[in-house]
Amino acid sequence: MSITATPTPGAKLLTPKDHTLVMIDFQSQMAFATHSIDAVTLRNNAGLVASAAAGFGVSTILTTVAEKSFSGPMFDEIKAAFPGQAMLDRTSMNTWEDAAVIKKINEIGKPRIVLSGLWTGVCIVGPALSAIDQGFEVYVIADACGDVSAEAHERAMQRMVQAGAQPMTSLQYLLELQRDWARTDTYDMTTGIARKLGGAYGLGITYAKTMFNAHEG
């Protein structure tokens, strides 16, 4: 039987309105012991994810653990993207076991959950496996997560993928939300985030714009 292709996106691709982003425990005390990714890259990637979500109007939950008593405040790069948004502070290592977070998940009512945070093997594995068990579709932004060692991070990612989670990267997240350069209403925002936080890709955009006044699309 022949298959007919159509110019339509695959159902597994994320859109700004079909998921809830949960950013977990991007806090000083958690970052101090993170060694699977350096702190500068981690902060940059977390800022890229937060900026993308804020710019595209993605439903986003920001949650901390023992913020006042032990772990410290959420990264400034994330707070700057969501000025004034309250942090949901927890005692549980597994975000999915916190009643306030789950209340917010249910209020938002999206079938897909996108996760990023510290540490991969505890604070990301917990909600990922719990959400999958309850029927949610789960995505994990791997380079906006970190753990105490590369081994810990990789084993956690493998465990989640084997359970059905879909891995992606921070830049992939931004570009998947844009997906078509003809979407001019978000073009400048997307390329602006990429220029600031998108590493070598962002440098390429700056170069092309400056030297040739070139643009995507």
Helices and strands as residue ranges (DSSP letters): E 19-24, H 28-32, H 39-56, E 59-65, I 67-71, H 76-81, E 88-90, G 95-97, H 99-108, E 112-118, I 120-124, H 125-133, E 137-146, H 150-163, E 166-168, H 170-178, H 184-197, H 199-212
